[in-house]
């Protein structure tokens, strides 16, 4: 016999299930039988088979696992609303090809730039805690006190006029370099986390007490 507690056995005589009440085995799948006769021709349908349709309630038979609120099947993409216990199809099957659209207006100018970012942590803005953003409209710094962005480096301007001949020095002076720690000698005022000097634009990380040069001269 099989190990204790095993109530199903598959051998060359079929699949057997044990009933401990009657102490008997029942063969639920005997050996392969002879080949049957050819069946009648089936009914030919003119239409395609139906689609899966709306899923069942999550966590119940016919639905996805509990906590799953989006399902993609051959009837589209469905989102579940547990408040109303309903599914909404947000992407149905591909529709018919639309008519050709009108010719669009040709603009002589370039498309608009990204512009000012949104509030950090909200849609349209950078992640929470991010106070500097670099996009195609320049470099922006966020002030949480006034909830405003300041563009500290706009797009490249027109080429300037040629300057006067400078004073000839035997050696070049050194640049300012990395700022000191905010609130200490050699650094900006406490709470200031961005500095623009002749060595570029610097952003301060208080976690590692380091400055990162995000825009050199």
C-alpha positions, 0 to 999 in steps of 0.5 A, spaced: 500 500 500 502 507 499 504 511 505 499 512 511 494 518 509 495 517 501 488 516 499 490 516 491 494 511 487 496 511 480 499 505 477 499 501 470 491 499 472 489 506 472 488 511 478 485 509 484 482 512 490 481 509 497 475 510 502 477 508 509 470 508 511 469 501 507 476 500 506 475 499 499 479 502 493 475 505 487 478 505 480 476 512 477 481 512 471 482 505 468 487 503 462 486 506 456 480 503 452 480 502 444 479 507 439 472 509 438 468 510 432 468 517 428 463 522 431 458 526 427 460 533 424 459 538 428 455 544 427 459 550 424 458 557 427 458 563 422 460 568 428 466 568 432 466 565 440 464 570 445 469 574 449 470 573 456 466 579 459 466 582 465 470 578 471 467 576 477 468 579 484 475 579 487 477 573 492 471 569 489 470 564 484 470 567 477 474 573 479 481 574 480 485 574 487 483 578 493 486 585 492 487 585 485 483 591 482 485 590 475 484 585 470 486 584 462 482 579 458 480 578 451 474 583 452 479 589 454 482 592 461 477 592 467 478 596 473 474 594 480 471 599 484 469 595 491 465 601 493 460 599 488 462 592 487 462 593 479 468 593 474 469 598 469 472 597 462 477 602 461 480 599 454 475 595 450 477 591 444 480 595 438 475 599 434 474 600 427 479 604 423 477 612 423 476 616 417 482 620 415 483 627 419 483 634 416 490 637 415 493 640 421 495 647 422 502 648 420 506 653 425 512 657 423 515 657 431 517 651 435 513 648 440 512 651 447 517 649 453 515 645 459 515 651 463 514 651 471 514 645 475 508 643 479 508 642 487 513 637 489 509 630 491 503 632 487 501 631 480 505 635 475 511 636 480 517 632 482 517 627 488 516 630 495 522 633 498 525 634 491 527 642 491 530 643 484 528 641 477 532 641 470 527 641 464 528 644 457 526 651 460 532 651 465 533 650 472 528 651 477 529 651 485 522 651 489 521 655 495 516 651 500 515 657 504 511 661 498 510 655 494 513 658 488 519 656 483 524 660 481 528 659 474 535 660 476 538 658 469 533 660 463 534 657 456 540 659 452 540 667 450 542 670 444 550 671 443 553 677 446 557 683 443 565 682 443 567 684 450 573 689 451 580 686 451 582 684 458 588 685 463 593 680 462 595 676 468 601 672 469 597 667 472 589 665 472 586 666 479 583 660 482 575 659 482 571 659 488 570 652 488 565 648 493 561 652 498 562 650 506 557 647 510 550 651 511 550 656 517 558 655 518 564 660 516 565 659 508 558 656 507 551 660 505 546 662 511 543 656 514 537 653 510 540 655 504 541 648 500 543 651 493 549 656 491 551 659 485 558 662 484 563 662 479 565 655 479 557 653 477 551 651 481 551 647 487 546 643 491 547 641 498 545 634 501 544 635 509 544 627 509 551 626 507 554 633 508 556 634 501 555 639 495 554 636 488 555 641 482 549 640 477 552 646 473 559 648 472 561 654 469 
